Amino acid sequence: MREFRWFWAAYGTSALGTWLAFGAFPLIAIQVLHAGPAQVAALSSVGALAGAALAVPLGPWVEFRRKRPVLVGTDLVRFAALLTIPAAYALGVLSFVQLLLVSVVVAAADLTFRAASGAYLKALIPAEHLLAANARLESTTWTTTIAGPPLGGAAIALLGPVATVVADAVSHLLSALFLRATGGGEPRPEPRPGARPRARDLLEGWRFILADPALRPLFLNTALFNGLLMAMDALLAVLMLGPLGFTSWQYGLAFAAAAIGGLLGARLARPLAARYGSHRVMVAAGTLRALWPLGLTFVGPGTGGLLLVMGVQLGLIFCCAVFNPLVATHRLARTTSDRIARTLSAWSVTTRVTTALLTAAWGALGALLGPRPAIAVAGVLLLATPLLLPRRPAPLRE
């Protein structure tokens, strides 16, 4: 349908911009501002946590508004905020504080966009087509993951350290234009109960998730799995680029090549669900994805080590790409229309905060034990995450 094609174009454009600029802020902090390790760590962790804190009250605010204007607005906020970086760089007044503030604004806008986009997608697409739509978005994510970082690295080499930030800003502007083109057929949300926002609205998303017998285990599983996996990735970068002596292009190649598994998994999610049932495939993929990361403990130097990383990441990403669209569709199907934005906001905020905290904790553990033992501890804990998956399908809410 025409409206989804414009939405898909907006999603793909924004995703490509994000991956083009992957790692741009730490790079600018190091190369332009000569920031130290503590400042670079703060840029990632403090920016994410502060952005999540700002996004919490925005979930209830989004809930009772039409979602398309919110999506356009958050895209324009990201465009304007990101554009201040190259402007300040050109004028010679760029500072670390500005980088940090922009990272906070962009993080809050990202989370708000995620909450609104899920609600908008449910209003835009008939229920029977949601899995196909989510699978296409998942495929787009992995396509931009493959293409974005190498293109971004080339742009930085040719045009300077802020080139990809400009590209990211422009991608959000284009996304806003594409979203405008989807049309204005979105139904008006139900009015907010009472004249003013209530404190309980801030917690309604978490309350809804934790009260649902199918969403609660998926929520806990997703937050813990993503947090531990990202913590492992940070330590793996230290291990590969440090003691094991891999070059940066080899490190990038290991992940870019493995992302092909994401394209394959996203394409197979729908036919697998049609043949074996969505719940069975979701639980199987969620279980299998937890088995792969422990293999990263055994990475060694040379070609063998590089092939091991590529193989483990390929299997892991394939399983994640099957799992993710099924979870996204299941979450939309189980969430009532009057709580979608708050539920998705609570989900995204929790995942973002858990990832930041676990990454910081495993950074400390890696400093204490070394990167390889810390990776092993995370891998063992990931083996327990399938215990949080729902064992049987629960009936949908009315």
Salt bridges, closest charged atoms under 4 A:
GLU63 OE1 - ARG342 NE 3.07
ASP75 OD1 - ARG78 NH2 2.76
ASP75 OD1 - HIS172 ND1 3.31
ASP110 OD1 - ARG78 NH1 2.55
ASP168 OD1 - HIS172 NE2 3.22
ASP201 OD2 - ARG192 NH1 2.88
ASP201 OD1 - ARG198 NH2 3.46
ASP201 OD1 - ARG342 NH1 3.45
GLU204 OE1 - ARG200 NH2 3.65
GLU204 OE1 - ARG207 NH1 2.95
GLU204 OE2 - ARG339 NE 2.80
ASP212 OD1 - ARG334 NE 2.96
ASP212 OD2 - ARG397 NE 2.90
ASP338 OD2 - ARG339 NH1 3.55
